[in-house]
């Protein structure tokens, strides 16, 4: 008997998925902010943008949607740092 749908892994693209379970790659964050991947890495290294590392490889860094929203509110909207395109 198959498990109910709610137990299957969900994509971040599914509506209704809690923000705490939505993650973005570095490249996706760069696209969202219309900036360079290097800038996103720099913000992570400086501790401005929290990231979670899955596994032992750096390419497995992910940014929670809520952390990205907080970063935008605290840093970009307040003018503390600027994205490359601004």
PDB file with one MODEL, atoms N, CA, C and O in Angstrom:
MODEL        1
ATOM      1  N   UNK A   1       0.842  -1.178   0.000  1.00  0.00           N
ATOM      2  CA  UNK A   1       0.000   0.000   0.000  1.00  0.00           C
ATOM      3  C   UNK A   1       0.887   1.241   0.000  1.00  0.00           C
ATOM      4  O   UNK A   1       1.733   1.371   0.884  1.00  0.00           O
ATOM      5  N   UNK A   2       0.728   2.172  -0.968  1.00  0.00           N
ATOM      6  CA  UNK A   2       1.592   3.360  -1.026  1.00  0.00           C
ATOM      7  C   UNK A   2       1.315   4.307   0.138  1.00  0.00           C
ATOM      8  O   UNK A   2       0.220   4.341   0.700  1.00  0.00           O
ATOM      9  N   UNK A   3       2.345   5.070   0.475  1.00  0.00           N
ATOM     10  CA  UNK A   3       2.199   6.076   1.526  1.00  0.00           C
ATOM     11  C   UNK A   3       1.312   7.211   1.042  1.00  0.00           C
ATOM     12  O   UNK A   3       1.271   7.491  -0.156  1.00  0.00           O
ATOM     13  N   UNK A   4       0.605   7.867   1.944  1.00  0.00           N
ATOM     14  CA  UNK A   4      -0.158   9.054   1.538  1.00  0.00           C
ATOM     15  C   UNK A   4       0.776  10.106   0.940  1.00  0.00           C
ATOM     16  O   UNK A   4       1.954  10.168   1.295  1.00  0.00           O
ATOM     17  N   UNK A   5       0.259  10.915   0.050  1.00  0.00           N
ATOM     18  CA  UNK A   5       1.049  11.905  -0.664  1.00  0.00           C
ATOM     19  C   UNK A   5       1.840  12.800   0.278  1.00  0.00           C
ATOM     20  O   UNK A   5       2.968  13.170  -0.047  1.00  0.00           O
ATOM     21  N   UNK A   6       1.298  13.154   1.417  1.00  0.00           N
ATOM     22  CA  UNK A   6       1.980  14.087   2.319  1.00  0.00           C
ATOM     23  C   UNK A   6       3.328  13.564   2.815  1.00  0.00           C
ATOM     24  O   UNK A   6       4.132  14.351   3.314  1.00  0.00           O
ATOM     25  N   UNK A   7       3.600  12.263   2.695  1.00  0.00           N
ATOM     26  CA  UNK A   7       4.857  11.705   3.165  1.00  0.00           C
ATOM     27  C   UNK A   7       5.938  11.666   2.089  1.00  0.00           C
ATOM     28  O   UNK A   7       7.099  11.393   2.393  1.00  0.00           O
ATOM     29  N   UNK A   8       5.577  11.932   0.849  1.00  0.00           N
ATOM     30  CA  UNK A   8       6.577  11.954  -0.211  1.00  0.00           C
ATOM     31  C   UNK A   8       7.398  13.231  -0.127  1.00  0.00           C
ATOM     32  O   UNK A   8       6.879  14.272   0.278  1.00  0.00           O
ATOM     33  N   UNK A   9       8.669  13.168  -0.503  1.00  0.00           N
ATOM     34  CA  UNK A   9       9.463  14.412  -0.515  1.00  0.00           C
ATOM     35  C   UNK A   9       8.815  15.435  -1.434  1.00  0.00           C
ATOM     36  O   UNK A   9       8.278  15.093  -2.487  1.00  0.00           O
ATOM     37  N   UNK A  10       8.874  16.691  -1.022  1.00  0.00           N
ATOM     38  CA  UNK A  10       8.255  17.751  -1.809  1.00  0.00           C
ATOM     39  C   UNK A  10       9.313  18.666  -2.416  1.00  0.00           C
ATOM     40  O   UNK A  10      10.380  18.879  -1.841  1.00  0.00           O
ATOM     41  N   UNK A  11       9.000  19.187  -3.555  1.00  0.00           N
ATOM     42  CA  UNK A  11       9.862  20.153  -4.227  1.00  0.00           C
ATOM     43  C   UNK A  11       9.638  21.530  -3.636  1.00  0.00           C
ATOM     44  O   UNK A  11       8.552  21.826  -3.137  1.00  0.00           O
ATOM     45  N   UNK A  12      10.654  22.373  -3.687  1.00  0.00           N
ATOM     46  CA  UNK A  12      10.476  23.752  -3.227  1.00  0.00           C
ATOM     47  C   UNK A  12       9.502  24.513  -4.119  1.00  0.00           C
ATOM     48  O   UNK A  12       9.044  25.599  -3.762  1.00  0.00           O
ATOM     49  N   UNK A  13       9.192  23.952  -5.260  1.00  0.00           N
ATOM     50  CA  UNK A  13       8.268  24.604  -6.179  1.00  0.00           C
ATOM     51  C   UNK A  13       6.803  24.345  -5.834  1.00  0.00           C
ATOM     52  O   UNK A  13       5.911  25.001  -6.371  1.00  0.00           O
ATOM     53  N   UNK A  14       6.557  23.397  -4.947  1.00  0.00           N
ATOM     54  CA  UNK A  14       5.177  23.092  -4.593  1.00  0.00           C
ATOM     55  C   UNK A  14       4.598  24.174  -3.692  1.00  0.00           C
ATOM     56  O   UNK A  14       5.228  24.579  -2.715  1.00  0.00           O
ATOM     57  N   UNK A  15       3.416  24.635  -4.017  1.00  0.00           N
ATOM     58  CA  UNK A  15       2.780  25.613  -3.133  1.00  0.00           C
ATOM     59  C   UNK A  15       2.413  24.942  -1.816  1.00  0.00           C
ATOM     60  O   UNK A  15       2.112  23.750  -1.770  1.00  0.00           O
ATOM     61  N   UNK A  16       2.442  25.712  -0.773  1.00  0.00           N
ATOM     62  CA  UNK A  16       2.083  25.188   0.530  1.00  0.00           C
ATOM     63  C   UNK A  16       3.243  24.605   1.306  1.00  0.00           C
ATOM     64  O   UNK A  16       3.091  24.269   2.480  1.00  0.00           O
ATOM     65  N   UNK A  17       4.392  24.479   0.679  1.00  0.00           N
ATOM     66  CA  UNK A  17       5.560  23.966   1.389  1.00  0.00           C
ATOM     67  C   UNK A  17       6.033  25.049   2.340  1.00  0.00           C
ATOM     68  O   UNK A  17       6.244  26.182   1.907  1.00  0.00           O
ATOM     69  N   UNK A  18       6.206  24.747   3.614  1.00  0.00           N
ATOM     70  CA  UNK A  18       6.617  25.786   4.567  1.00  0.00           C
ATOM     71  C   UNK A  18       7.946  26.428   4.159  1.00  0.00           C
ATOM     72  O   UNK A  18       8.837  25.751   3.647  1.00  0.00           O
ATOM     73  N   UNK A  19       8.068  27.711   4.386  1.00  0.00           N
ATOM     74  CA  UNK A  19       9.294  28.439   4.042  1.00  0.00           C
ATOM     75  C   UNK A  19      10.517  27.816   4.693  1.00  0.00           C
ATOM     76  O   UNK A  19      11.604  27.832   4.117  1.00  0.00           O
ATOM     77  N   UNK A  20      10.348  27.269   5.884  1.00  0.00           N
ATOM     78  CA  UNK A  20      11.480  26.668   6.592  1.00  0.00           C
ATOM     79  C   UNK A  20      12.030  25.448   5.863  1.00  0.00           C
ATOM     80  O   UNK A  20      13.129  24.987   6.171  1.00  0.00           O
ATOM     81  N   UNK A  21      11.272  24.918   4.894  1.00  0.00           N
ATOM     82  CA  UNK A  21      11.722  23.745   4.153  1.00  0.00           C
ATOM     83  C   UNK A  21      12.079  24.067   2.710  1.00  0.00           C
ATOM     84  O   UNK A  21      12.331  23.156   1.922  1.00  0.00           O
ATOM     85  N   UNK A  22      12.105  25.329   2.355  1.00  0.00           N
ATOM     86  CA  UNK A  22      12.468  25.731   0.997  1.00  0.00           C
ATOM     87  C   UNK A  22      13.931  26.156   0.981  1.00  0.00           C
ATOM     88  O   UNK A  22      14.354  26.970   1.803  1.00  0.00           O
ATOM     89  N   UNK A  23      14.694  25.614   0.059  1.00  0.00           N
ATOM     90  CA  UNK A  23      16.113  25.928  -0.055  1.00  0.00           C
ATOM     91  C   UNK A  23      16.440  26.347  -1.481  1.00  0.00           C
ATOM     92  O   UNK A  23      15.826  25.878  -2.439  1.00  0.00           O
ATOM     93  N   UNK A  24      17.420  27.240  -1.604  1.00  0.00           N
ATOM     94  CA  UNK A  24      17.897  27.691  -2.908  1.00  0.00           C
ATOM     95  C   UNK A  24      19.378  27.369  -3.046  1.00  0.00           C
ATOM     96  O   UNK A  24      20.111  27.344  -2.058  1.00  0.00           O
ATOM     97  N   UNK A  25      19.807  27.125  -4.266  1.00  0.00           N
ATOM     98  CA  UNK A  25      21.242  26.977  -4.537  1.00  0.00           C
ATOM     99  C   UNK A  25      21.855  28.376  -4.616  1.00  0.00           C
ATOM    100  O   UNK A  25      21.144  29.380  -4.669  1.00  0.00           O
ATOM    101  N   UNK A  26      23.163  28.419  -4.621  1.00  0.00           N
ATOM    102  CA  UNK A  26      23.870  29.694  -4.766  1.00  0.00           C
ATOM    103  C   UNK A  26      23.499  30.352  -6.095  1.00  0.00           C
ATOM    104  O   UNK A  26      23.264  31.558  -6.158  1.00  0.00           O
ATOM    105  N   UNK A  27      23.451  29.543  -7.151  1.00  0.00           N
ATOM    106  CA  UNK A  27      23.109  30.072  -8.480  1.00  0.00           C
ATOM    107  C   UNK A  27      21.688  30.634  -8.488  1.00  0.00           C
ATOM    108  O   UNK A  27      21.442  31.680  -9.089  1.00  0.00           O
ATOM    109  N   UNK A  28      20.764  29.959  -7.836  1.00  0.00           N
ATOM    110  CA  UNK A  28      19.390  30.461  -7.781  1.00  0.00           C
ATOM    111  C   UNK A  28      19.307  31.785  -7.038  1.00  0.00           C
ATOM    112  O   UNK A  28      18.575  32.686  -7.447  1.00  0.00           O
ATOM    113  N   UNK A  29      20.057  31.907  -5.946  1.00  0.00           N
ATOM    114  CA  UNK A  29      20.076  33.165  -5.192  1.00  0.00           C
ATOM    115  C   UNK A  29      20.653  34.275  -6.056  1.00  0.00           C
ATOM    116  O   UNK A  29      20.141  35.395  -6.055  1.00  0.00           O
ATOM    117  N   UNK A  30      21.715  33.972  -6.792  1.00  0.00           N
ATOM    118  CA  UNK A  30      22.308  34.974  -7.688  1.00  0.00           C
ATOM    119  C   UNK A  30      21.302  35.425  -8.736  1.00  0.00           C
ATOM    120  O   UNK A  30      21.232  36.612  -9.054  1.00  0.00           O
ATOM    121  N   UNK A  31      20.529  34.502  -9.272  1.00  0.00           N
ATOM    122  CA  UNK A  31      19.507  34.846 -10.271  1.00  0.00           C
ATOM    123  C   UNK A  31      18.417  35.700  -9.623  1.00  0.00           C
ATOM    124  O   UNK A  31      18.012  36.720 -10.181  1.00  0.00           O
ATOM    125  N   UNK A  32      17.948  35.289  -8.459  1.00  0.00           N
ATOM    126  CA  UNK A  32      16.890  36.025  -7.762  1.00  0.00           C
ATOM    127  C   UNK A  32      17.321  37.461  -7.495  1.00  0.00           C
ATOM    128  O   UNK A  32      16.535  38.393  -7.665  1.00  0.00           O
ATOM    129  N   UNK A  33      18.573  37.636  -7.077  1.00  0.00           N
ATOM    130  CA  UNK A  33      19.083  38.970  -6.738  1.00  0.00           C
ATOM    131  C   UNK A  33      19.721  39.678  -7.926  1.00  0.00           C
ATOM    132  O   UNK A  33      20.189  40.809  -7.794  1.00  0.00           O
ATOM    133  N   UNK A  34      19.745  39.025  -9.083  1.00  0.00           N
ATOM    134  CA  UNK A  34      20.357  39.583 -10.292  1.00  0.00           C
ATOM    135  C   UNK A  34      21.779  40.054 -10.003  1.00  0.00           C
ATOM    136  O   UNK A  34      22.157  41.184 -10.312  1.00  0.00           O
ATOM    137  N   UNK A  35      22.548  39.161  -9.405  1.00  0.00           N
ATOM    138  CA  UNK A  35      23.929  39.464  -9.056  1.00  0.00           C
ATOM    139  C   UNK A  35      24.818  38.294  -9.459  1.00  0.00           C
ATOM    140  O   UNK A  35      24.346  37.327 -10.058  1.00  0.00           O
ATOM    141  N   UNK A  36      26.094  38.381  -9.134  1.00  0.00           N
ATOM    142  CA  UNK A  36      27.053  37.344  -9.483  1.00  0.00           C
ATOM    143  C   UNK A  36      27.099  36.264  -8.406  1.00  0.00           C
ATOM    144  O   UNK A  36      26.863  36.531  -7.228  1.00  0.00           O
ATOM    145  N   UNK A  37      27.407  35.043  -8.831  1.00  0.00           N
ATOM    146  CA  UNK A  37      27.571  33.930  -7.898  1.00  0.00           C
ATOM    147  C   UNK A  37      28.665  34.265  -6.889  1.00  0.00           C
ATOM    148  O   UNK A  37      28.555  33.924  -5.712  1.00  0.00           O
ATOM    149  N   UNK A  38      29.712  34.929  -7.348  1.00  0.00           N
ATOM    150  CA  UNK A  38      30.811  35.313  -6.458  1.00  0.00           C
ATOM    151  C   UNK A  38      30.358  36.230  -5.334  1.00  0.00           C
ATOM    152  O   UNK A  38      30.866  36.138  -4.217  1.00  0.00           O
ATOM    153  N   UNK A  39      29.413  37.109  -5.618  1.00  0.00           N
ATOM    154  CA  UNK A  39      28.892  38.005  -4.579  1.00  0.00           C
ATOM    155  C   UNK A  39      28.146  37.209  -3.516  1.00  0.00           C
ATOM    156  O   UNK A  39      28.259  37.492  -2.323  1.00  0.00           O
ATOM    157  N   UNK A  40      27.386  36.214  -3.953  1.00  0.00           N
ATOM    158  CA  UNK A  40      26.647  35.376  -3.005  1.00  0.00           C
ATOM    159  C   UNK A  40      27.631  34.612  -2.123  1.00  0.00           C
ATOM    160  O   UNK A  40      27.447  34.539  -0.908  1.00  0.00           O
ATOM    161  N   UNK A  41      28.674  34.043  -2.728  1.00  0.00           N
ATOM    162  CA  UNK A  41      29.710  33.351  -1.944  1.00  0.00           C
ATOM    163  C   UNK A  41      30.351  34.302  -0.943  1.00  0.00           C
ATOM    164  O   UNK A  41      30.586  33.929   0.206  1.00  0.00           O
ATOM    165  N   UNK A  42      30.631  35.515  -1.367  1.00  0.00           N
ATOM    166  CA  UNK A  42      31.259  36.506  -0.489  1.00  0.00           C
ATOM    167  C   UNK A  42      30.362  36.810   0.712  1.00  0.00           C
ATOM    168  O   UNK A  42      30.838  36.873   1.846  1.00  0.00           O
ATOM    169  N   UNK A  43      29.061  37.000   0.460  1.00  0.00           N
ATOM    170  CA  UNK A  43      28.129  37.291   1.557  1.00  0.00           C
ATOM    171  C   UNK A  43      28.040  36.126   2.528  1.00  0.00           C
ATOM    172  O   UNK A  43      27.896  36.330   3.733  1.00  0.00           O
ATOM    173  N   UNK A  44      28.126  34.904   2.013  1.00  0.00           N
ATOM    174  CA  UNK A  44      28.115  33.721   2.880  1.00  0.00           C
ATOM    175  C   UNK A  44      29.385  33.684   3.720  1.00  0.00           C
ATOM    176  O   UNK A  44      29.320  33.468   4.930  1.00  0.00           O
ATOM    177  N   UNK A  45      30.542  33.893   3.090  1.00  0.00           N
ATOM    178  CA  UNK A  45      31.823  33.869   3.804  1.00  0.00           C
ATOM    179  C   UNK A  45      31.900  34.964   4.864  1.00  0.00           C
ATOM    180  O   UNK A  45      32.502  34.765   5.920  1.00  0.00           O
ATOM    181  N   UNK A  46      31.294  36.117   4.589  1.00  0.00           N
ATOM    182  CA  UNK A  46      31.301  37.221   5.549  1.00  0.00           C
ATOM    183  C   UNK A  46      30.263  37.044   6.657  1.00  0.00           C
ATOM    184  O   UNK A  46      30.203  37.844   7.591  1.00  0.00           O
ATOM    185  N   UNK A  47      29.449  35.996   6.550  1.00  0.00           N
ATOM    186  CA  UNK A  47      28.438  35.740   7.570  1.00  0.00           C
ATOM    187  C   UNK A  47      27.180  36.576   7.416  1.00  0.00           C
ATOM    188  O   UNK A  47      26.339  36.598   8.314  1.00  0.00           O
ATOM    189  N   UNK A  48      27.038  37.261   6.293  1.00  0.00           N
ATOM    190  CA  UNK A  48      25.855  38.085   6.064  1.00  0.00           C
ATOM    191  C   UNK A  48      24.657  37.263   5.605  1.00  0.00           C
ATOM    192  O   UNK A  48      23.510  37.612   5.886  1.00  0.00           O
ATOM    193  N   UNK A  49      24.926  36.182   4.905  1.00  0.00           N
ATOM    194  CA  UNK A  49      23.869  35.328   4.368  1.00  0.00           C
ATOM    195  C   UNK A  49      24.116  33.903   4.867  1.00  0.00           C
ATOM    196  O   UNK A  49      25.062  33.249   4.429  1.00  0.00           O
ATOM    197  N   UNK A  50      23.272  33.420   5.778  1.00  0.00           N
ATOM    198  CA  UNK A  50      23.463  32.056   6.286  1.00  0.00           C
ATOM    199  C   UNK A  50      23.261  31.016   5.189  1.00  0.00           C
ATOM    200  O   UNK A  50      22.408  31.174   4.316  1.00  0.00           O
ATOM    201  N   UNK A  51      24.050  29.965   5.248  1.00  0.00           N
ATOM    202  CA  UNK A  51      23.927  28.858   4.300  1.00  0.00           C
ATOM    203  C   UNK A  51      24.077  27.549   5.060  1.00  0.00           C
ATOM    204  O   UNK A  51      24.740  27.484   6.095  1.00  0.00           O
ATOM    205  N   UNK A  52      23.455  26.522   4.532  1.00  0.00           N
ATOM    206  CA  UNK A  52      23.512  25.184   5.109  1.00  0.00           C
ATOM    207  C   UNK A  52      24.290  24.312   4.148  1.00  0.00           C
ATOM    208  O   UNK A  52      24.046  24.337   2.942  1.00  0.00           O
ATOM    209  N   UNK A  53      25.232  23.536   4.679  1.00  0.00           N
ATOM    210  CA  UNK A  53      26.010  22.640   3.831  1.00  0.00           C
ATOM    211  C   UNK A  53      25.486  21.224   3.992  1.00  0.00           C
ATOM    212  O   UNK A  53      25.470  20.679   5.096  1.00  0.00           O
ATOM    213  N   UNK A  54      25.061  20.635   2.893  1.00  0.00           N
ATOM    214  CA  UNK A  54      24.627  19.248   2.871  1.00  0.00           C
ATOM    215  C   UNK A  54      25.776  18.417   2.349  1.00  0.00           C
ATOM    216  O   UNK A  54      26.261  18.664   1.244  1.00  0.00           O
ATOM    217  N   UNK A  55      26.216  17.453   3.103  1.00  0.00           N
ATOM    218  CA  UNK A  55      27.346  16.638   2.690  1.00  0.00           C
ATOM    219  C   UNK A  55      28.652  17.378   2.916  1.00  0.00           C
ATOM    220  O   UNK A  55      28.687  18.392   3.613  1.00  0.00           O
ATOM    221  N   UNK A  56      29.717  16.871   2.330  1.00  0.00           N
ATOM    222  CA  UNK A  56      31.040  17.445   2.568  1.00  0.00           C
ATOM    223  C   UNK A  56      31.529  18.335   1.433  1.00  0.00           C
ATOM    224  O   UNK A  56      32.625  18.889   1.513  1.00  0.00           O
ATOM    225  N   UNK A  57      30.748  18.477   0.398  1.00  0.00           N
ATOM    226  CA  UNK A  57      31.181  19.240  -0.762  1.00  0.00           C
ATOM    227  C   UNK A  57      30.583  20.643  -0.750  1.00  0.00           C
ATOM    228  O   UNK A  57      29.418  20.833  -0.402  1.00  0.00           O
ATOM    229  N   UNK A  58      31.402  21.623  -1.136  1.00  0.00           N
ATOM    230  CA  UNK A  58      30.946  23.008  -1.099  1.00  0.00           C
ATOM    231  C   UNK A  58      29.800  23.278  -2.064  1.00  0.00           C
ATOM    232  O   UNK A  58      28.983  24.167  -1.821  1.00  0.00           O
ATOM    233  N   UNK A  59      29.728  22.522  -3.154  1.00  0.00           N
ATOM    234  CA  UNK A  59      28.652  22.759  -4.111  1.00  0.00           C
ATOM    235  C   UNK A  59      27.293  22.326  -3.558  1.00  0.00           C
ATOM    236  O   UNK A  59      26.269  22.492  -4.220  1.00  0.00           O
ATOM    237  N   UNK A  60      27.287  21.781  -2.366  1.00  0.00           N
ATOM    238  CA  UNK A  60      26.035  21.379  -1.731  1.00  0.00           C
ATOM    239  C   UNK A  60      25.551  22.436  -0.736  1.00  0.00           C
ATOM    240  O   UNK A  60      24.736  22.130   0.135  1.00  0.00           O
ATOM    241  N   UNK A  61      26.035  23.663  -0.852  1.00  0.00           N
ATOM    242  CA  UNK A  61      25.544  24.748  -0.012  1.00  0.00           C
ATOM    243  C   UNK A  61      24.146  25.141  -0.465  1.00  0.00           C
ATOM    244  O   UNK A  61      23.872  25.234  -1.661  1.00  0.00           O
ATOM    245  N   UNK A  62      23.273  25.369   0.493  1.00  0.00           N
ATOM    246  CA  UNK A  62      21.917  25.805   0.200  1.00  0.00           C
ATOM    247  C   UNK A  62      21.532  26.940   1.135  1.00  0.00           C
ATOM    248  O   UNK A  62      22.012  27.021   2.265  1.00  0.00           O
ATOM    249  N   UNK A  63      20.663  27.814   0.650  1.00  0.00           N
ATOM    250  CA  UNK A  63      20.195  28.958   1.435  1.00  0.00           C
ATOM    251  C   UNK A  63      18.699  28.778   1.670  1.00  0.00           C
ATOM    252  O   UNK A  63      17.924  28.600   0.730  1.00  0.00           O
ATOM    253  N   UNK A  64      18.312  28.826   2.936  1.00  0.00           N
ATOM    254  CA  UNK A  64      16.885  28.733   3.254  1.00  0.00           C
ATOM    255  C   UNK A  64      16.164  29.967   2.724  1.00  0.00           C
ATOM    256  O   UNK A  64      16.712  31.069   2.752  1.00  0.00           O
ATOM    257  N   UNK A  65      14.948  29.785   2.245  1.00  0.00           N
ATOM    258  CA  UNK A  65      14.155  30.894   1.713  1.00  0.00           C
ATOM    259  C   UNK A  65      13.985  31.985   2.768  1.00  0.00           C
ATOM    260  O   UNK A  65      14.074  33.171   2.453  1.00  0.00           O
ATOM    261  N   UNK A  66      13.741  31.592   4.012  1.00  0.00           N
ATOM    262  CA  UNK A  66      13.554  32.576   5.080  1.00  0.00           C
ATOM    263  C   UNK A  66      14.831  33.373   5.322  1.00  0.00           C
ATOM    264  O   UNK A  66      14.767  34.579   5.560  1.00  0.00           O
ATOM    265  N   UNK A  67      15.991  32.716   5.264  1.00  0.00           N
ATOM    266  CA  UNK A  67      17.265  33.425   5.440  1.00  0.00           C
ATOM    267  C   UNK A  67      17.500  34.414   4.302  1.00  0.00           C
ATOM    268  O   UNK A  67      18.026  35.504   4.525  1.00  0.00           O
ATOM    269  N   UNK A  68      17.114  34.038   3.083  1.00  0.00           N
ATOM    270  CA  UNK A  68      17.253  34.949   1.952  1.00  0.00           C
ATOM    271  C   UNK A  68      16.347  36.164   2.134  1.00  0.00           C
ATOM    272  O   UNK A  68      16.769  37.295   1.894  1.00  0.00           O
ATOM    273  N   UNK A  69      15.116  35.935   2.553  1.00  0.00           N
ATOM    274  CA  UNK A  69      14.195  37.051   2.799  1.00  0.00           C
ATOM    275  C   UNK A  69      14.735  37.974   3.880  1.00  0.00           C
ATOM    276  O   UNK A  69      14.659  39.196   3.745  1.00  0.00           O
ATOM    277  N   UNK A  70      15.277  37.406   4.948  1.00  0.00           N
ATOM    278  CA  UNK A  70      15.866  38.220   6.021  1.00  0.00           C
ATOM    279  C   UNK A  70      17.063  39.015   5.512  1.00  0.00           C
ATOM    280  O   UNK A  70      17.232  40.184   5.856  1.00  0.00           O
ATOM    281  N   UNK A  71      17.894  38.372   4.688  1.00  0.00           N
ATOM    282  CA  UNK A  71      19.055  39.033   4.112  1.00  0.00           C
ATOM    283  C   UNK A  71      18.625  40.228   3.269  1.00  0.00           C
ATOM    284  O   UNK A  71      19.210  41.307   3.368  1.00  0.00           O
ATOM    285  N   UNK A  72      17.602  40.033   2.440  1.00  0.00           N
ATOM    286  CA  UNK A  72      17.109  41.121   1.598  1.00  0.00           C
ATOM    287  C   UNK A  72      16.591  42.260   2.464  1.00  0.00           C
ATOM    288  O   UNK A  72      16.906  43.424   2.217  1.00  0.00           O
ATOM    289  N   UNK A  73      15.804  41.932   3.470  1.00  0.00           N
ATOM    290  CA  UNK A  73      15.253  42.964   4.359  1.00  0.00           C
ATOM    291  C   UNK A  73      16.343  43.720   5.110  1.00  0.00           C
ATOM    292  O   UNK A  73      16.311  44.949   5.185  1.00  0.00           O
ATOM    293  N   UNK A  74      17.306  42.992   5.665  1.00  0.00           N
ATOM    294  CA  UNK A  74      18.320  43.607   6.521  1.00  0.00           C
ATOM    295  C   UNK A  74      19.416  44.326   5.756  1.00  0.00           C
ATOM    296  O   UNK A  74      19.908  45.360   6.207  1.00  0.00           O
ATOM    297  N   UNK A  75      19.802  43.799   4.614  1.00  0.00           N
ATOM    298  CA  UNK A  75      20.991  44.321   3.944  1.00  0.00           C
ATOM    299  C   UNK A  75      20.705  45.066   2.646  1.00  0.00           C
ATOM    300  O   UNK A  75      21.199  46.175   2.446  1.00  0.00           O
ATOM    301  N   UNK A  76      19.932  44.481   1.785  1.00  0.00           N
ATOM    302  CA  UNK A  76      19.718  45.122   0.490  1.00  0.00           C
ATOM    303  C   UNK A  76      18.727  46.274   0.588  1.00  0.00           C
ATOM    304  O   UNK A  76      19.001  47.365   0.087  1.00  0.00           O
ATOM    305  N   UNK A  77      17.600  46.053   1.215  1.00  0.00           N
ATOM    306  CA  UNK A  77      16.594  47.121   1.305  1.00  0.00           C
ATOM    307  C   UNK A  77      17.064  48.287   2.155  1.00  0.00           C
ATOM    308  O   UNK A  77      16.679  49.429   1.904  1.00  0.00           O
ATOM    309  N   UNK A  78      17.886  48.018   3.153  1.00  0.00           N
ATOM    310  CA  UNK A  78      18.392  49.080   4.021  1.00  0.00           C
ATOM    311  C   UNK A  78      19.653  49.729   3.470  1.00  0.00           C
ATOM    312  O   UNK A  78      20.165  50.678   4.063  1.00  0.00           O
ATOM    313  N   UNK A  79      20.159  49.236   2.352  1.00  0.00           N
ATOM    314  CA  UNK A  79      21.312  49.838   1.707  1.00  0.00           C
ATOM    315  C   UNK A  79      22.646  49.546   2.376  1.00  0.00           C
ATOM    316  O   UNK A  79      23.638  50.214   2.085  1.00  0.00           O
ATOM    317  N   UNK A  80      22.689  48.549   3.277  1.00  0.00           N
ATOM    318  CA  UNK A  80      23.950  48.229   3.945  1.00  0.00           C
ATOM    319  C   UNK A  80      24.955  47.613   2.973  1.00  0.00           C
ATOM    320  O   UNK A  80      26.159  47.844   3.088  1.00  0.00           O
ATOM    321  N   UNK A  81      24.460  46.836   2.022  1.00  0.00           N
ATOM    322  CA  UNK A  81      25.301  46.344   0.935  1.00  0.00           C
ATOM    323  C   UNK A  81      24.506  46.479  -0.345  1.00  0.00           C
ATOM    324  O   UNK A  81      23.287  46.646  -0.314  1.00  0.00           O
ATOM    325  N   UNK A  82      25.187  46.408  -1.457  1.00  0.00           N
ATOM    326  CA  UNK A  82      24.527  46.547  -2.749  1.00  0.00           C
ATOM    327  C   UNK A  82      24.824  45.337  -3.605  1.00  0.00           C
ATOM    328  O   UNK A  82      25.935  44.807  -3.589  1.00  0.00           O
ATOM    329  N   UNK A  83      23.832  44.906  -4.346  1.00  0.00           N
ATOM    330  CA  UNK A  83      24.044  43.849  -5.323  1.00  0.00           C
ATOM    331  C   UNK A  83      24.787  44.455  -6.508  1.00  0.00           C
ATOM    332  O   UNK A  83      24.792  45.675  -6.677  1.00  0.00           O
ATOM    333  N   UNK A  84      25.406  43.629  -7.319  1.00  0.00           N
ATOM    334  CA  UNK A  84      26.239  44.084  -8.430  1.00  0.00           C
ATOM    335  C   UNK A  84      25.471  44.945  -9.424  1.00  0.00           C
ATOM    336  O   UNK A  84      26.048  45.846 -10.032  1.00  0.00           O
ATOM    337  N   UNK A  85      24.199  44.685  -9.595  1.00  0.00           N
ATOM    338  CA  UNK A  85      23.434  45.384 -10.625  1.00  0.00           C
ATOM    339  C   UNK A  85      22.899  46.738 -10.172  1.00  0.00           C
ATOM    340  O   UNK A  85      22.410  47.500 -11.006  1.00  0.00           O
ATOM    341  N   UNK A  86      22.974  47.061  -8.898  1.00  0.00           N
ATOM    342  CA  UNK A  86      22.403  48.319  -8.405  1.00  0.00           C
ATOM    343  C   UNK A  86      23.375  49.458  -8.508  1.00  0.00           C
ATOM    344  O   UNK A  86      23.047  50.584  -8.134  1.00  0.00           O
TER     345      UNK A  86
ENDMDL
END
